[in-house]
């Protein structure tokens, strides 16, 4: 079995996590732009907070997606990409957090990638036995 297939689960889980984090941040930003009259209720400080958290969420989601693609493209560097995924999924909680589930899935996927090769069924790849 090729290494790409062995690490496919952590790559796919990371991709799902990145898409959820990115879509949550974009939806949060769109919500504020569709309802601009809510700023009187939030004030200028909270409006800036919404912009910053959306930017953190967008950057985190993009980096998690890049890490997921790179796990599949370069399986020899899976620990490096898993650490990147884990870091940005954790950072996403300072943003929107991907409706909370996106960040949790990203942390799980990053941990699976860092442990290098534990597949969905819990078995290790042949080259690690």
N, C-alpha and C positions, 0 to 999 in steps of 0.2 A: 504494500500500500504506500502511496506517495505521501510525503510530508504535508502537502497541501490538503489532502483529504483528512489527515490525522488532526489537523488544527482547524478544520472547517467549522466546528461547532462554536469555538470561541470567536472566530471571525464573524460568523453569522449573528451571534448574540451581540457582539460589539456593534455591528452594523444596525441592528434593530434599535439598540440603545441610542446610537448616534442620531438616527432618524427621529426618534421620540424626543430627544433633548432639543434637536434643532427645530422640529415642528412646534414644540411647546414655546420656545423662545420667540419664534416668528408669530405664532398666534397671540402671544402676550403683547408683542409690539403692535400687531394689527388691531387688537382690541382697543388699545389706547388711541391709535390713529383714527379708528372709526368713531370713537366717542370722545372728541376733543373737549366737549363741554364738561367732562368730569374733572378737569384740572382745577376748577374752582373749589371742588370738594377735596382734592388731594393737596393742592398748594404746589408751589414751584419746587420745593425740596423733594417731595415724593415723585413728581414728574421726572426729575433727574434720576431718581433711584430706579424708576421703571426703565428708563433708557439704558442705564448702566447694567442692570440685571439682564436685560434683553441682549445686550452686546456680549456679556459673559456667557450666556446660554448659547448664542449663535457660534461664538468661537469654540466653546466646549463641544458642541455638537459636530462642528466641522472637523475638529481634531480627533474626536472619537471615530468618525467615519473614515478619516484618513488612516488612522491606526488599524481599523478593521480591514481595509483594503490592503494595507502593507503586511498584515499577518498572512493573508492569503498569497500575496505576491512574493514575500521574502520570509518563508517559514524558518530560516536559520536564525533570524533575529527576533524571534517571537517574544522573548522576555523583554527586550527593549520596547517593542510596540505594546506589549501588555502593560508595562509600567506607564507608558504614555496614556493608554486608555484608562487605566485605573486613576491616574492623576487628574485627567480632565473630566472624568465622570464624577470624581469627588468634588472638583472645582465647580461643577454644574449646580451643586446645591447652593452656592452663593448667588447663582442666577435663579432660574425657575426650577431647575432640578429635573426637567423632563417629566413633569407631573409626578415627581418622586419615583415612579417606577423606572423611568429612563436612567436615572442616576444609579439606582440599585442594580439594574441589569448590567450597566457599564462596569460597576465595581465587581460584580460576579464574573463578567467576561474577562476583565483585566486580570483577576485572580486566577482564572483558568489558564489564561495565556502565560502568566508568570510561572505557574506550576508546571508548565511546558508539557502539554500533550495529554492531559487527562481528557478523555473523550466523553461523550454524552453517556456512555454506558459504564463509565468508571474504570475502564481498563487503560493501562499505559501502553504506548506504542512499543513495538518490538525492539527498537534500538535503545530503549531505556531499561529493558529488563535485564 
